[in-house]
Amino acid sequence: DRGLLVGAICRSSLPLVRDQFGNYVVQYVLNLQDPQANSEVLRSLLGRLSALSREKFSSNVIERCLQQCAHEEKLLMIREL
C-alpha cells in the first residue's frame, strides 16, 4: 500500500536526506503534497535544519520543504535557520 510506504519513508527521512539517492525519495514524497507526510518529514528534520541546509544532499530536501510545506511550517523553518 502506498500509504504504508510513504509512512516508512517519512519515519526514515533523516538518514535518507543525507544519502545521495535517498534525498530524491524524500523529495518525491514532499512533491506528493500530502500535508500529513510533509509535516512528518519536517518534524524529523527540525532542530537540525542549519546543519542539513549546508550539506550537499540534504540541502535539496530543505529547499523542497520550504517550497512544499504549509505556511506555519515554513515560518518554523525560517526561525530555526
Secondary structure by P-SEA (a helix, b strand, c coil): caaaaaaaaaaaaaaaaacccaaaaaaaaaacccaaaaaaaaaaacccaaaaaacccaaaaaaaaaacccaaaaaaaaaac
